[in-house]
């Protein structure tokens, strides 16, 4: 057994730092992947990651005490004040992610997936995003029906040989993982120009021909049915990834004026086919790409569509990215449509923010991307590529060639792993906040400005909390549920997750 393997296994089992660089990382075996996050009676489980990498997903525990306390730095949760129900936390499983995973040895891949996805022996990651056809992390630019005529619809090699096999392995260790799917473009034969006139034979830009709305809706139906035949349920879709982005390796410009009538047809097609897959609108940035006519994009669609059409109940809400604008937009959208759901569906790290350095990204990701969206009613947080290689790929021209994965794998051995901030914040969240958890209010709240937090009641009756310390000094905070309390240490520049029995 290699020395580097022994070092990594020891670090994994003790929960100490595992992201000091490629030279240390090797994948653990299946038997090394068990993560016990069930709190014993009288204790709270504590997971800690520090931006300096001294601790990464370090598992500890603290005793809980019965009664109340008067500590000034107390967060006392309020079970009587409830907010949204959580759907989960997860990653995008692109072709590139699947490619890299399938180049690992079977045992190492199984160990990684078992540590990441199962709720009882892993971190419980519970959401995946996939593309319908190509994304900018595919083997080539394509759709599932490139020859004109919906009868030519068929899954392609990216799905059949890469994404679906990995999906099946993930579902074998966590059958409850939710899957959301999004197209980067419709087939070119369904496109027209931006002026809605003539043909448009380009992968990028263009608009959906109004006359093709029904056949494009059937494209979605056939995709969901084809995946179902593979034993894979599609929980949700968005009509278009980044509908205001006319660039990328493949794209379709779909302003709200186009998405609204298409969603009506799509929801009706789902209804007629007996499909209960949710539809989330928009799936783009907080700032609407600076296009003033597209401000409040999902609200304008809700207003135009109303509630009296076939499949209206499937139009669940809206999805969001963070490449422009601020998450305060979520609170605004919720205030205007409180009966509709919000999810956060994409964020990436890359060379632009030195995203492979935990010290650069951990706090921002937890503060803004996770807590900043969850505390504004988001039911899910999904980041971009689960795994890329150390060359930031495979990727396509025209797409992101400067992105890092949540995990990066060495292309020289397809074994050595480098864990980035996205992996840690998603696992921190999924490890203690179960699907179906309800976010709770607080009765007492510490006034420490550096501390951001959110609290939850899980379906199994446990409480959970997510804490982020953006300050340069450690914080001692007391968590109380009214019946018991305990003190937790939150190191400087750290993320801490907690779970305890009700």
DOPASE-25076 format. One record per residue (C-alpha): residue in one letter; x, y, z. Coordinates in steps of 0.05 Angstrom, whole numbers, padded with zeros to 5 digits, always signed. Layout:
N
AXYZ ...
This chain:
502
X+00000+00000+00000 X+00028+00068-00020 X+00048+00118+00035 X+00004+00172+00004 X-00056+00126+00008 X-00043+00112+00082 X-00037+00186+00096 X-00102+00202+00060 X-00140+00146+00095 X-00116+00169+00163 X-00136+00241+00148 X-00204+00219+00122 X-00221+00177+00183 X-00199+00231+00232 X-00232+00286+00192 X-00170+00328+00188 X-00148+00369+00128 X-00151+00332+00062 X-00140+00387+00012 X-00068+00408+00020 X-00053+00389-00052 X-00053+00335-00105 X+00009+00302-00076 X-00028+00277-00015 X-00095+00255-00043 X-00113+00185-00061 X-00183+00157-00059 X-00202+00115+00001 X-00232+00045-00003 X-00306+00031+00005 X-00297+00010+00077 X-00263+00076+00093 X-00322+00117+00068 X-00371+00110+00126 X-00389+00177+00158 X-00430+00171+00222 X-00469+00236+00231 X-00524+00209+00277 X-00522+00247+00343 X-00524+00203+00405 X-00570+00220+00462 X-00541+00278+00501 X-00494+00303+00447 X-00493+00347+00386 X-00453+00326+00325 X-00407+00382+00300 X-00374+00386+00231 X-00320+00439+00222 X-00283+00465+00161 X-00234+00523+00166 X-00211+00565+00108 X-00138+00551+00126 X-00152+00476+00114 X-00129+00456+00185 X-00198+00424+00192 X-00240+00398+00134 X-00306+00365+00151 X-00277+00349+00219 X-00328+00310+00260 X-00332+00324+00333 X-00386+00327+00386 X-00406+00368+00446 X-00451+00349+00505 X-00521+00380+00509 X-00549+00406+00574 X-00621+00408+00597 X-00656+00473+00612 X-00647+00545+00591 X-00588+00592+00593 X-00574+00666+00595 X-00510+00668+00554 X-00508+00732+00512 X-00483+00696+00450 X-00544+00650+00446 X-00584+00629+00385 X-00651+00602+00411 X-00692+00570+00356 X-00766+00581+00350 X-00802+00517+00327 X-00866+00557+00322 X-00839+00601+00267 X-00829+00562+00202 X-00807+00580+00133 X-00792+00538+00071 X-00785+00462+00066 X-00717+00441+00041 X-00709+00397-00021 X-00634+00387-00015 X-00563+00406-00034 X-00522+00380-00092 X-00479+00384-00154 X-00485+00382-00230 X-00469+00315-00260 X-00444+00336-00328 X-00413+00291-00381 X-00345+00316-00358 X-00360+00298-00285 X-00384+00229-00306 X-00324+00220-00352 X-00275+00234-00296 X-00313+00190-00247 X-00314+00132-00295 X-00239+00138-00306 X-00228+00124-00232 X-00221+00052-00210 X-00287+00020-00191 X-00268+00015-00118 X-00244+00086-00113 X-00306+00113-00148 X-00352+00073-00103 X-00316+00099-00042 X-00323+00171-00066 X-00397+00163-00083 X-00412+00127-00017 X-00378+00181+00023 X-00415+00236-00015 X-00487+00213-00026 X-00517+00164+00024 X-00553+00196+00083 X-00532+00144+00134 X-00460+00128+00116 X-00442+00191+00077 X-00456+00265+00075 X-00525+00256+00045 X-00519+00299-00017 X-00589+00296-00046 X-00595+00336-00111 X-00564+00330-00180 X-00570+00373-00242 X-00561+00345-00311 X-00568+00373-00381 X-00619+00354-00434 X-00572+00345-00492 X-00505+00380-00488 X-00477+00431-00440 X-00410+00466-00444 X-00382+00405-00407 X-00402+00353-00459 X-00362+00312-00509 X-00391+00352-00567 X-00447+00401-00584 X-00512+00363-00597 X-00585+00356-00579 X-00626+00292-00572 X-00661+00304-00638 X-00613+00336-00688 X-00649+00307-00749 X-00715+00343-00763 X-00775+00305-00736 X-00789+00285-00664 X-00789+00212-00686 X-00713+00218-00689 X-00708+00232-00615 X-00656+00188-00580 X-00609+00191-00521 X-00537+00198-00544 X-00470+00169-00523 X-00458+00223-00470 X-00521+00200-00434 X-00518+00125-00449 X-00444+00113-00436 X-00428+00165-00383 X-00483+00203-00346 X-00534+00147-00339 X-00484+00095-00313 X-00460+00144-00259 X-00531+00164-00242 X-00548+00091-00231 X-00488+00083-00185 X-00509+00144-00145 X-00581+00122-00141 X-00559+00054-00116 X-00529+00087-00054 X-00583+00141-00047 X-00647+00125-00085 X-00679+00190-00061 X-00632+00237-00098 X-00672+00289-00136 X-00653+00304-00209 X-00666+00369-00245 X-00653+00373-00320 X-00642+00434-00365 X-00629+00442-00440 X-00574+00489-00466 X-00609+00493-00533 X-00667+00465-00572 X-00652+00428-00637 X-00631+00477-00690 X-00689+00459-00735 X-00735+00487-00682 X-00699+00555-00682 X-00714+00621-00715 X-00677+00688-00714 X-00684+00739-00658 X-00735+00776-00701 X-00776+00712-00705 X-00767+00707-00780 X-00733+00655-00823 X-00689+00596-00804 X-00630+00599-00756 X-00578+00545-00764 X-00532+00561-00706 X-00519+00527-00640 X-00515+00594-00604 X-00570+00645-00598 X-00634+00645-00638 X-00704+00637-00611 X-00754+00580-00609 X-00802+00582-00668 X-00873+00593-00640 X-00897+00538-00688 X-00848+00489-00655 X-00872+00498-00583 X-00914+00435-00583 X-00860+00391-00614 X-00808+00419-00567 X-00854+00403-00508 X-00855+00331-00535 X-00779+00332-00535 X-00782+00343-00459 X-00835+00289-00452 X-00793+00239-00491 X-00732+00256-00450 X-00768+00244-00384 X-00798+00179-00411 X-00730+00155-00438 X-00697+00168-00371 X-00754+00133-00336 X-00741+00071-00379 X-00671+00073-00351 X-00699+00073-00280 X-00684+00147-00270 X-00739+00195-00248 X-00733+00268-00268 X-00757+00309-00209 X-00756+00376-00243 X-00737+00413-00307 X-00724+00484-00328 X-00746+00505-00398 X-00679+00535-00414 X-00611+00542-00381 X-00592+00616-00378 X-00647+00640-00425 X-00616+00710-00430 X-00547+00684-00449 X-00537+00686-00525 X-00466+00660-00521 X-00437+00595-00494 X-00422+00534-00538 X-00497+00522-00545 X-00553+00568-00524 X-00623+00593-00539 X-00648+00663-00526 X-00714+00655-00490 X-00739+00721-00461 X-00799+00716-00415 X-00845+00733-00473 X-00822+00667-00505 X-00818+00625-00442 X-00888+00641-00418 X-00926+00611-00478 X-00877+00553-00482 X-00888+00536-00408 X-00963+00535-00419 X-00953+00483-00474 X-00900+00445-00435 X-00943+00439-00373 X-01002+00416-00415 X-00958+00363-00449 X-00935+00338-00381 X-01007+00336-00356 X-01031+00297-00417 X-00973+00247-00411 X-00985+00236-00337 X-00918+00267-00319 X-00913+00301-00251 X-00843+00331-00262 X-00838+00402-00234 X-00823+00461-00278 X-00779+00517-00252 X-00777+00581-00292 X-00719+00626-00311 X-00655+00590-00288 X-00609+00650-00295 X-00576+00708-00258 X-00603+00755-00205 X-00591+00815-00251 X-00628+00791-00313 X-00564+00803-00353 X-00577+00877-00347 X-00638+00874-00394 X-00689+00920-00364 X-00748+00889-00401 X-00731+00822-00368 X-00732+00847-00296 X-00778+00803-00253 X-00776+00750-00308 X-00813+00696-00269 X-00864+00744-00240 X-00883+00767-00310 X-00893+00695-00331 X-00937+00679-00270 X-00978+00741-00285 X-00988+00723-00358 X-01003+00649-00347 X-01048+00653-00286 X-01070+00588-00255 X-01124+00562-00301 X-01089+00518-00352 X-01072+00444-00357 X-01012+00428-00315 X-01012+00495-00279 X-00997+00458-00214 X-00930+00435-00244 X-00904+00506-00251 X-00870+00504-00183 X-00827+00566-00182 X-00762+00595-00206 X-00688+00576-00208 X-00628+00623-00200 X-00554+00632-00215 X-00505+00680-00182 X-00461+00704-00239 X-00492+00774-00236 X-00531+00814-00186 X-00545+00798-00113 X-00586+00746-00076 X-00631+00802-00049 X-00669+00791-00114 X-00695+00725-00084 X-00729+00762-00027 X-00761+00809-00077 X-00786+00753-00120 X-00813+00715-00060 X-00849+00777-00035 X-00885+00783-00103 X-00901+00708-00109 X-00900+00676-00039 X-00939+00616-00065 X-00882+00598-00113 X-00818+00561-00096 X-00746+00586-00104 X-00685+00543-00116 X-00612+00561-00129 X-00590+00519-00188 X-00519+00540-00208 X-00455+00572-00185 X-00384+00558-00207 X-00313+00570-00183 X-00254+00581-00229 X-00188+00615-00242 X-00222+00683-00237 X-00231+00675-00161 X-00176+00623-00149 X-00232+00576-00133 X-00186+00517-00120 X-00158+00553-00058 X-00203+00542+00002 X-00178+00605+00035 X-00206+00646-00023 X-00276+00616-00029 X-00301+00578+00032 X-00331+00636+00070 X-00360+00672+00009 X-00393+00608-00015 X-00424+00591+00052 X-00444+00663+00069 X-00471+00684+00000 X-00488+00621-00039 X-00515+00576+00016 X-00539+00618+00074 X-00551+00678+00030 X-00601+00639-00012 X-00630+00592+00041 X-00646+00651+00086 X-00683+00682+00028 X-00729+00622+00019 X-00689+00578-00029 X-00707+00505-00021 X-00644+00478-00054 X-00572+00496-00069 X-00539+00464-00129 X-00469+00480-00153 X-00437+00467-00221 X-00391+00409-00239 X-00383+00354-00187 X-00315+00334-00215 X-00267+00362-00267 X-00196+00344-00281 X-00134+00385-00266 X-00139+00416-00335 X-00209+00441-00319 X-00242+00392-00366 X-00261+00359-00409 X-00295+00422-00436 X-00318+00452-00502 X-00296+00514-00539 X-00344+00570-00526 X-00361+00546-00456 X-00325+00555-00390 X-00252+00535-00397 X-00231+00567-00332 X-00278+00530-00285 X-00257+00484-00228 X-00300+00426-00204 X-00325+00418-00133 X-00272+00363-00135 X-00213+00363-00183 X-00180+00298-00203 X-00110+00288-00230 X-00111+00269-00303 X-00045+00233-00294 X-00074+00178-00250 X-00149+00190-00243 X-00141+00176-00169 X-00111+00237-00135 X-00166+00285-00113 X-00166+00358-00093 X-00229+00381-00056 X-00252+00452-00066 X-00298+00497-00027 X-00360+00477-00066 X-00352+00405-00042 X-00345+00426+00031 X-00404+00475+00035 X-00451+00427-00001 X-00430+00368+00043 X-00433+00411+00106 X-00505+00430+00089 X-00529+00362+00065 X-00498+00327+00124 X-00544+00359+00176 X-00603+00387+00136 X-00645+00330+00110 X-00692+00334+00050 X-00759+00354+00080 X-00728+00395+00135 X-00764+00459+00153 X-00725+00523+00165 X-00741+00554+00232 X-00743+00624+00261 X-00705+00645+00324 X-00729+00674+00390 X-00661+00699+00411 X-00606+00716+00363 X-00534+00733+00378 X-00512+00802+00354 X-00444+00779+00330 X-00439+00811+00261 X-00388+00762+00234 X-00435+00703+00246 X-00487+00682+00194 X-00532+00622+00209 X-00595+00583+00194 X-00633+00531+00235 X-00677+00472+00216 X-00723+00417+00241 X-00710+00352+00204 X-00764+00301+00188 X-00732+00251+00237 X-00742+00301+00294 X-00670+00325+00299 X-00651+00398+00298 X-00596+00425+00252 X-00558+00489+00246 X-00510+00518+00194 X-00460+00571+00219 X-00410+00613+00182 X-00358+00657+00217 X-00331+00709+00169 X-00288+00741+00223 X-00215+00734+00242 X-00230+00712+00314 X-00262+00648+00340 X-00333+00653+00367 X-00365+00614+00424 X-00440+00609+00409 X-00494+00575+00449 X-00549+00538+00412 X-00615+00528+00448 X-00680+00494+00428 X-00716+00516+00491 X-00709+00448+00524 X-00633+00438+00518 X-00573+00478+00500 X-00499+00470+00485 X-00439+00513+00468 X-00404+00507+00401 X-00338+00535+00380 X-00337+00568+00311 X-00264+00581+00291 X-00243+00643+00253 X-00261+00639+00179 X-00298+00574+00185 X-00361+00535+00170 X-00394+00494+00224 X-00454+00446+00218 X-00491+00418+00277 X-00544+00365+00289 X-00575+00344+00355 X-00635+00305+00382 X-00699+00343+00396 
